[in-house]
Amino acid sequence: MQKVEKMFNDYEEYLGFLRNCTTCDDPDYTANHERAHLQKAQVLGYEAIYGARIIGNDFPHILLEAFVDFPGQRPTSEHFIEILLAPDIPGEDDIELIANLNKEVLV
């Protein structure tokens, strides 16, 4: 099975993809969660885009991960933590990344 990354500049297109083309259990929640990350990144001055990591051979596509990416940019650890904390309820992956970033910041 082939893993594929799909990238989106537009929220509505991203939401439509999650709703209509993937196995995402709650596409509205997922898209809104990622939008909070994206909007915080933009406030901090980054050009961010939406992403979905899927298994590309099946339809609907199996959603492995929804995320925000920063093409050609790398946020500072401090900014990345702010971006990860942007949703009202950070996800488990967000919390894990924050823990790892905090270790980097303290070293």
C-alpha positions in Angstrom: 0.0 0.0 0.0 1.3 3.4 -1.0 1.4 6.3 1.5 0.6 9.6 -0.1 0.6 13.2 1.1 -2.1 15.5 -0.2 -1.6 19.2 0.4 -4.3 21.9 0.3 -4.1 25.7 0.4 -7.9 26.1 0.8 -9.9 25.2 4.0 -13.1 24.3 2.1 -11.2 22.0 -0.3 -9.4 20.4 2.6 -12.7 19.8 4.5 -14.3 18.5 1.3 -11.5 16.0 0.8 -11.7 14.8 4.4 -15.5 14.5 4.2 -15.8 12.8 0.8 -12.6 11.0 0.1 -11.2 9.6 3.4 -12.2 7.4 6.3 -11.9 10.3 8.7 -14.3 9.7 11.6 -15.0 13.4 12.2 -13.9 15.5 9.3 -15.4 18.8 10.6 -13.6 18.5 14.0 -10.3 17.4 12.3 -10.4 20.3 9.7 -11.2 22.8 12.4 -8.4 21.5 14.7 -5.9 21.9 11.8 -7.3 25.3 11.0 -6.5 26.5 14.5 -2.9 25.3 14.0 -2.7 27.0 10.5 -4.2 30.3 11.7 -1.7 30.5 14.7 1.1 29.8 12.2 -0.1 32.6 10.0 -0.3 35.0 13.0 3.3 34.1 13.7 4.3 34.9 10.2 4.5 31.5 8.6 3.0 30.4 5.3 1.2 27.2 6.2 -0.8 24.7 4.3 -3.1 21.8 5.2 -2.0 18.3 4.7 -3.4 14.7 4.8 -1.3 11.6 4.9 -3.3 8.7 3.4 -3.1 5.2 2.0 -3.6 6.2 -1.6 -4.7 2.9 -3.3 -8.1 2.4 -1.6 -11.2 4.5 -1.9 -12.2 6.0 0.4 -8.6 6.7 1.2 -7.5 5.6 4.7 -6.6 8.7 6.6 -3.4 8.2 8.5 -2.8 11.7 9.7 -4.1 15.3 9.2 -1.5 18.0 9.7 -0.3 21.5 8.8 3.0 22.0 6.9 5.3 24.9 6.4 6.9 24.5 3.0 10.4 25.9 2.8 10.2 27.1 6.4 11.0 25.7 9.9 9.3 27.4 12.8 11.4 28.0 15.9 10.8 25.5 18.7 9.0 28.2 20.7 6.7 29.1 17.8 6.1 25.4 17.0 4.9 24.9 20.6 2.5 27.9 20.2 1.2 26.4 17.0 0.7 23.0 18.6 -1.2 24.6 21.5 -3.5 26.6 19.2 -6.6 24.3 19.2 -8.9 24.4 22.2 -8.0 20.8 22.9 -4.6 19.8 21.6 -4.4 16.3 20.2 -2.3 13.4 21.7 0.3 13.9 18.9 0.4 17.6 19.6 1.1 16.9 23.3 3.8 14.4 22.4 5.5 16.8 20.0 5.4 19.6 22.7 7.1 17.3 25.2 9.9 16.5 22.7 10.3 20.2 21.8 10.4 21.2 25.5 13.3 18.8 25.9 15.1 20.4 22.9 14.5 23.9 24.3 15.9 22.9 27.7 19.1 21.4 26.3 
